[in-house]
Amino acid sequence: MEKSKIILKTKRLNLRPLQKGDEETIFPFANNPKIAKFLTYDTPVTLEKEAKYVAEREKRFGRKGFYFIAFEKKTKDFVGLIDLHCYHDQYKRAEVGLWVQEGKWRKGFGKEIARAIIDFGFKKLKLNRIEYCTFVGNTPSESLIRKLGGKLEGTRRDYFVKNGKKISDKIYSILRNEWVGKKKRKAK
Ligand SMILES: CC(C)(COP(=O)(O)OP(=O)(O)OC[C@H]1O[C@@H](n2cnc3c(N)ncnc32)[C@H](O)[C@@H]1OP(=O)(O)O)[C@@H](O)C(=O)NCCC(=O)NCCS
């Protein structure tokens, strides 16, 4: 699969693979404590750190994961980042990671980019299972995955430590048959 050709399109958004230079766009939005609160990194972030993040994902693309940046078609505004990481071709599974810049919250963009990457995972990568993990207490994120049909598997107790604080997270999954079946049912 040639990376440059992987463009995911939704009704309102274009998603293309992360590439060198994107750190300039991402950096001011990633540097928001409200975004970092429910992610493993912490603020403040530097432009250098963000550039390293992008470069690493460019290198891993197609082997360890698929990393996209989303822009609004109409305004060209940056909307957020979405990926499938922990990708295992052998086991046919991967995990979704995402965030939406604060100015675009509660407009349905989170669901839109998550739906696009899950679709890509099941249809193009032929995955059997897609995971979605979220810190306990992240109501918007949990609500998003539930709306997309994610099934709660359980809570990983004290799974992370961030700033000396133990954090548990909830693991959701969607299986191939549930996603493809759901789409077929909708089409009827
Ligand atoms: C989680 C996140 C991606 C949601 O993005 P979003 O674009 O606002 O999400 P959507 O507008 O698609 O909303 C999805 C559902 O979540 C719910 N939701 C969104 N924000 C909410 C909030 N603040 N409180 C309660 N529910 C909320 C809504 O019920 C919505 O469903 P509905 O409007 O169709 O009924 C965004 O809040 C974010 O980037 N947060 C910080 C980083 C993060 O937590 N990432 C996820 C890590 S697992």
PDBQT file of the ligand as one rigid body, heavy atoms in Angstrom, charges set to zero:
ROOT
HETATM    1  C1  LIG A 201     -12.727  12.666  23.017  1.00  0.00    +0.000 C 
HETATM    2  C2  LIG A 201     -12.748  13.644  21.851  1.00  0.00    +0.000 C 
HETATM    3  C3  LIG A 201     -11.891  13.113  20.695  1.00  0.00    +0.000 C 
HETATM    4  C4  LIG A 201     -14.206  13.783  21.352  1.00  0.00    +0.000 C 
HETATM    5  O1  LIG A 201     -14.191  14.605  20.205  1.00  0.00    +0.000 OA
HETATM    6  P1  LIG A 201     -15.477  15.371  19.697  1.00  0.00    +0.000 P 
HETATM    7  O2  LIG A 201     -15.216  15.804  18.299  1.00  0.00    +0.000 OA
HETATM    8  O3  LIG A 201     -15.875  16.424  20.661  1.00  0.00    +0.000 OA
HETATM    9  O4  LIG A 201     -16.559  14.196  19.732  1.00  0.00    +0.000 OA
HETATM   10  P2  LIG A 201     -17.969  14.165  19.011  1.00  0.00    +0.000 P 
HETATM   11  O5  LIG A 201     -18.471  15.567  18.785  1.00  0.00    +0.000 OA
HETATM   12  O6  LIG A 201     -17.883  13.256  17.826  1.00  0.00    +0.000 OA
HETATM   13  O7  LIG A 201     -18.860  13.519  20.131  1.00  0.00    +0.000 OA
HETATM   14  C5  LIG A 201     -18.932  12.131  20.332  1.00  0.00    +0.000 C 
HETATM   15  C6  LIG A 201     -19.939  11.831  21.403  1.00  0.00    +0.000 C 
HETATM   16  O8  LIG A 201     -19.292  12.114  22.648  1.00  0.00    +0.000 OA
HETATM   17  C7  LIG A 201     -20.179  12.824  23.493  1.00  0.00    +0.000 C 
HETATM   18  N1  LIG A 201     -19.466  13.956  24.047  1.00  0.00    +0.000 N 
HETATM   19  C8  LIG A 201     -18.580  14.763  23.405  1.00  0.00    +0.000 A 
HETATM   20  N2  LIG A 201     -18.112  15.685  24.257  1.00  0.00    +0.000 NA
HETATM   21  C9  LIG A 201     -18.724  15.448  25.448  1.00  0.00    +0.000 A 
HETATM   22  C10 LIG A 201     -18.661  16.046  26.729  1.00  0.00    +0.000 A 
HETATM   23  N3  LIG A 201     -17.858  17.087  26.963  1.00  0.00    +0.000 N 
HETATM   24  N4  LIG A 201     -19.425  15.546  27.713  1.00  0.00    +0.000 NA
HETATM   25  C11 LIG A 201     -20.230  14.510  27.514  1.00  0.00    +0.000 A 
HETATM   26  N5  LIG A 201     -20.333  13.870  26.315  1.00  0.00    +0.000 NA
HETATM   27  C12 LIG A 201     -19.601  14.350  25.314  1.00  0.00    +0.000 A 
HETATM   28  C13 LIG A 201     -21.414  13.149  22.764  1.00  0.00    +0.000 C 
HETATM   29  O9  LIG A 201     -22.438  12.378  23.339  1.00  0.00    +0.000 OA
HETATM   30  C14 LIG A 201     -21.160  12.715  21.344  1.00  0.00    +0.000 C 
HETATM   31  O10 LIG A 201     -22.214  11.990  20.843  1.00  0.00    +0.000 OA
HETATM   32  P3  LIG A 201     -23.516  12.690  20.158  1.00  0.00    +0.000 P 
HETATM   33  O11 LIG A 201     -23.292  14.170  20.135  1.00  0.00    +0.000 OA
HETATM   34  O12 LIG A 201     -23.555  12.105  18.820  1.00  0.00    +0.000 OA
HETATM   35  O13 LIG A 201     -24.644  12.308  21.027  1.00  0.00    +0.000 OA
HETATM   36  C15 LIG A 201     -12.271  15.066  22.287  1.00  0.00    +0.000 C 
HETATM   37  O14 LIG A 201     -13.024  15.455  23.414  1.00  0.00    +0.000 OA
HETATM   38  C16 LIG A 201     -10.784  15.124  22.640  1.00  0.00    +0.000 C 
HETATM   39  O15 LIG A 201      -9.948  15.255  21.769  1.00  0.00    +0.000 OA
HETATM   40  N6  LIG A 201     -10.465  15.062  23.944  1.00  0.00    +0.000 N 
HETATM   41  C17 LIG A 201      -9.096  15.178  24.453  1.00  0.00    +0.000 C 
HETATM   42  C18 LIG A 201      -8.205  14.008  24.032  1.00  0.00    +0.000 C 
HETATM   43  C19 LIG A 201      -8.875  12.680  24.266  1.00  0.00    +0.000 C 
HETATM   44  O16 LIG A 201      -9.500  12.461  25.298  1.00  0.00    +0.000 OA
HETATM   45  N7  LIG A 201      -8.726  11.762  23.290  1.00  0.00    +0.000 N 
HETATM   46  C20 LIG A 201      -9.275  10.428  23.394  1.00  0.00    +0.000 C 
HETATM   47  C21 LIG A 201      -8.354   9.553  24.154  1.00  0.00    +0.000 C 
HETATM   48  S1  LIG A 201      -9.006   7.922  24.326  1.00  0.00    +0.000 SA
ENDROOT
TORSDOF 0
